[in-house]
Amino acid sequence: MDRLERYPGADGLIDEVRRAVRAVPLGRGRDFLHGRWLGHPIHPLMVQVPIGTWLSAAVLDLLPGARRHARALVGVGLAAALPAAVAGWNDWAELRRPHMRVGLVHAATNLSAVALYAGSFAARSQGRVRLGKALGFAGLSAIGIGGALGGHMAYRQASGANHAEQVPYLVKPGWHRLGAMADIPVGEPVRRRVNEVPVVVVREAGGSVHVLADQCSHMAGPLSEGEVHDGCIRCPWHGSVFRLSDGWNVGGPATAPQPAFDTRIVGGHLEARLADAEKAGPGTGDRPADEHPTGNDVAAS
């Protein structure tokens, strides 16, 4: 698997396939397929149907009788494989290069499994049951290899995982100074740190200052290198869009929101704390006389 991640031989094909996938006019359907509405990718959920039906067909193939039922299960799996593959390709096109290398083999293996099960279904329909069973078991073996590759992508490479989930557990409770307001330009994202956790700071023309975790929840891209537009910031890597006021992911491929911070100005310096009170700890009491709230802090109050 590690050698496959580093192997550049198929990079030309990967680029072509990626362009083709991105060129499909899915519109808002692209975010739906990413699973933004659900909060995590839907591809792993959708593959349960073909895997489950094909495994069930294999069990019936080992038992006497029940030939029609096994064929029906194979057919259901074939029907469910197409939408699962569409969601998978949609996610694959927004990954980093090592992930895409493994993902291409994952897709090719699964495609082989679909071809074998299509042959199995045709053979069963023609009464060639032994051939249908043999092709089915071959397809189940292929889908097992594809599952191992998919597991590597999910658990070793963290494809589809929330890459900003750890932020609330690394930031200590209370307020943290991020620097002088005079050093923060208006309308441009800048990178600062809270307890060694990178954050992006955006100062708006109206005086509000917003702070989000800098590493994009999709694939850890640097939001501080992204573009600010209409109250949102766009990740420069894969185009995920987050609302500055609360970190909500308004556009995919990110399926999780970005950790957001409350902000305040004390003596001309910007301070921030996690917006989630349960993780940020207890409040810090009344503001001193020289403390002025920003837009975020007023909203949080």
C-alpha positions in Angstrom: 0.0 0.0 0.0 2.8 2.4 0.9 4.5 1.7 -2.4 1.3 2.3 -4.3 0.9 5.7 -2.6 4.3 6.7 -4.0 4.0 5.1 -7.4 3.7 7.9 -10.1 3.1 5.7 -13.1 -0.6 6.3 -13.4 -0.5 10.0 -12.6 -1.3 11.0 -16.2 -4.4 8.8 -16.2 -5.4 10.2 -12.8 -5.2 13.7 -14.1 -7.4 12.9 -17.1 -10.0 11.0 -15.0 -10.0 13.8 -12.5 -10.7 16.4 -15.1 -13.5 14.3 -16.5 -15.2 13.8 -13.2 -15.0 17.5 -12.3 -16.4 18.4 -15.7 -19.6 16.5 -15.1 -22.4 19.2 -14.6 -23.7 18.0 -11.3 -24.4 21.4 -9.8 -25.7 21.2 -6.2 -25.8 17.4 -6.6 -22.1 17.4 -6.1 -22.4 18.5 -2.5 -25.2 16.0 -2.0 -22.9 13.2 -3.3 -20.1 14.4 -1.0 -22.5 14.0 2.0 -22.3 17.6 3.2 -26.0 17.4 4.2 -25.2 14.3 6.3 -22.0 15.5 7.9 -19.8 12.8 6.5 -19.3 11.0 3.1 -22.2 8.9 1.9 -20.1 6.6 -0.3 -19.2 4.3 2.6 -22.9 4.0 3.4 -24.0 3.3 -0.2 -21.5 0.5 -0.7 -23.1 -1.5 2.1 -25.9 -2.5 -0.2 -23.9 -4.2 -3.0 -21.5 -5.8 -0.5 -24.3 -7.0 1.7 -26.4 -8.5 -1.2 -23.4 -10.1 -2.9 -22.2 -11.7 0.4 -25.8 -12.9 1.0 -25.9 -14.4 -2.5 -22.6 -16.2 -1.7 -24.2 -17.7 1.4 -27.2 -18.9 -0.6 -24.9 -20.4 -3.2 -23.4 -22.6 -0.6 -26.8 -24.0 0.4 -29.1 -26.3 -1.7 -31.9 -24.6 -3.7 -32.7 -20.9 -3.4 -31.2 -20.2 -6.9 -33.8 -17.5 -7.8 -33.1 -15.7 -4.5 -29.4 -15.7 -5.1 -29.8 -14.3 -8.6 -32.1 -11.6 -7.2 -29.6 -10.6 -4.7 -26.9 -10.3 -7.3 -29.2 -8.1 -9.4 -29.9 -5.8 -6.5 -26.2 -5.5 -5.8 -25.5 -4.5 -9.4 -28.3 -1.9 -9.3 -26.9 -0.4 -6.1 -23.3 -0.4 -7.3 -23.8 2.4 -9.8 -24.9 5.2 -7.4 -22.2 4.1 -4.9 -19.6 4.4 -7.6 -20.8 7.8 -8.7 -20.5 9.1 -5.1 -17.0 7.5 -4.8 -15.7 9.1 -7.9 -17.0 12.4 -6.8 -15.1 12.1 -3.5 -12.0 10.7 -5.2 -11.6 13.7 -7.5 -11.1 16.0 -4.5 -8.3 14.1 -2.7 -4.5 14.5 -2.6 -2.3 12.6 -5.0 -1.3 9.6 -2.8 -5.0 9.1 -2.0 -5.9 9.2 -5.6 -3.3 6.6 -6.5 -4.8 4.1 -4.1 -8.3 5.2 -5.0 -7.7 4.5 -8.7 -6.7 0.8 -7.9 -9.6 0.6 -5.5 -12.0 1.7 -8.2 -10.5 -0.6 -10.8 -10.8 -3.6 -8.5 -14.4 -2.8 -7.7 -15.1 -2.3 -11.4 -13.7 -5.8 -12.0 -16.1 -7.1 -9.3 -19.0 -5.5 -11.0 -18.1 -7.0 -14.3 -17.8 -10.5 -12.7 -21.2 -10.1 -11.0 -22.7 -8.9 -14.2 -21.4 -12.1 -15.8 -22.7 -14.1 -12.9 -26.2 -12.6 -13.3 -26.2 -13.3 -17.0 -25.1 -16.9 -16.5 -27.7 -17.5 -13.8 -30.4 -16.0 -16.1 -29.4 -18.5 -18.8 -29.6 -21.4 -16.4 -25.8 -21.8 -16.2 -25.8 -21.9 -12.4 -22.4 -23.4 -11.8 -20.8 -20.7 -13.9 -22.9 -18.1 -12.2 -21.7 -19.2 -8.8 -18.1 -19.3 -9.9 -18.2 -15.8 -11.3 -20.0 -14.7 -8.1 -17.3 -16.1 -5.8 -14.6 -14.5 -8.0 -16.5 -11.2 -7.8 -16.7 -11.5 -4.0 -13.0 -12.0 -3.9 -12.5 -8.9 -6.0 -14.8 -6.8 -3.8 -12.9 -8.0 -0.7 -9.6 -6.7 -2.2 -11.4 -3.4 -3.1 -12.7 -3.2 0.5 -9.1 -3.6 1.8 -8.0 -0.7 -0.4 -10.9 1.4 0.6 -10.1 0.7 4.3 -6.6 1.8 3.7 -7.9 5.1 2.3 -10.3 5.6 5.1 -8.2 4.6 8.1 -4.6 5.0 7.0 -4.9 8.0 4.7 -8.0 9.5 6.5 -9.9 10.1 3.3 -13.3 11.6 4.2 -12.3 12.1 7.8 -12.7 15.5 9.6 -9.1 16.9 9.6 -10.0 19.7 12.0 -11.7 17.5 14.7 -8.8 17.6 17.0 -8.7 21.4 17.3 -11.1 21.7 20.3 -9.0 19.3 22.3 -5.7 21.1 21.6 -6.7 24.6 22.5 -6.7 25.5 26.2 -9.8 27.2 27.7 -10.0 30.9 28.0 -8.8 33.8 25.9 -5.6 33.8 23.8 -3.8 36.8 22.4 -3.2 36.7 18.6 -1.4 40.0 18.1 -2.0 43.7 17.6 -5.0 44.8 15.5 -2.7 47.2 13.7 -0.8 44.2 12.2 -4.0 42.5 10.8 -4.9 43.8 7.3 -8.5 44.4 6.3 -10.1 41.8 4.0 -7.0 39.5 3.8 -6.7 36.2 5.7 -3.6 35.9 7.9 -2.3 33.0 9.8 -1.8 33.1 13.6 -1.5 30.4 16.3 -3.5 29.5 19.4 -1.5 27.1 21.6 0.5 26.1 18.5 -2.8 25.4 16.6 -2.8 27.3 13.3 -5.8 29.7 12.9 -6.9 32.0 10.1 -7.8 35.6 11.1 -10.0 37.7 8.8 -10.7 41.4 9.6 -13.6 42.9 7.9 -14.0 46.5 6.8 -16.9 47.0 9.3 -14.6 46.2 12.3 -15.7 42.5 12.8 -12.8 40.0 13.2 -13.3 36.3 12.6 -11.1 33.4 13.6 -11.3 29.9 12.3 -9.1 26.9 12.5 -6.7 27.2 9.6 -6.5 23.5 8.5 -9.5 22.8 6.3 -11.7 20.0 7.7 -11.7 18.3 4.3 -8.0 17.6 3.7 -6.2 20.0 6.0 -5.6 22.7 3.3 -4.4 26.1 4.6 -7.4 28.4 4.7 -5.1 31.4 5.3 -4.0 31.0 1.7 -7.6 31.0 0.4 -9.9 33.8 -0.8 -12.4 35.8 1.2 -15.7 36.7 -0.4 -19.2 37.6 0.8 -18.6 36.6 4.4 -16.9 33.3 3.6 -13.5 31.9 3.0 -12.6 29.3 0.3 -10.0 26.6 0.7 -7.3 27.0 -1.9 -6.8 23.2 -2.3 -10.3 21.8 -3.2 -12.6 24.8 -3.0 -14.5 24.1 0.3 -16.3 27.2 1.5 -16.8 28.1 5.1 -18.8 30.9 6.7 -16.5 33.2 8.6 -19.0 34.0 11.4 -19.4 30.4 12.6 -17.3 28.1 10.5 -20.3 26.4 8.8 -19.4 24.6 5.6 -21.6 26.2 3.0 -20.0 24.4 0.1 -18.2 21.1 -0.3 -16.3 18.9 -0.6 -15.9 19.5 3.1 -18.6 17.6 5.1 -17.7 19.1 8.5 -17.7 22.7 9.7 -14.6 24.5 10.7 -13.9 25.1 14.4 -14.7 28.8 15.1 -13.5 31.2 17.8 -15.1 34.1 19.7 -13.0 37.2 19.4 -12.5 40.4 21.4 -10.1 43.4 21.4 -8.2 44.2 24.6 -5.9 47.2 24.6 -5.6 47.2 20.8 -4.8 43.5 20.7 -6.9 40.7 19.3 -7.8 37.8 21.6 -9.8 34.6 20.7 -11.3 31.6 22.5 -13.2 28.6 21.2 -16.8 29.4 20.4 -18.0 26.1 21.9 -18.4 26.9 25.6 -18.3 23.3 26.7 -14.9 22.7 25.2 -13.6 26.2 25.7 -14.2 26.1 29.5 -16.0 28.6 31.8 -16.5 32.3 31.0 -13.9 34.8 32.0 -16.2 37.3 33.7 -16.9 40.9 32.9 -14.9 42.8 30.3 -12.3 45.3 31.6 -12.9 48.9 30.7 -10.5 49.0 27.7 -12.0 45.8 26.1 -14.1 46.2 23.0 -16.1 43.3 21.5 -15.8 42.4 17.8 -18.7 41.2 15.6 -18.1 37.6 16.7 -18.1 38.3 20.4 -21.3 40.3 20.2 -23.0 37.5 18.3 -21.8 35.0 20.9 -23.2 37.1 23.7 
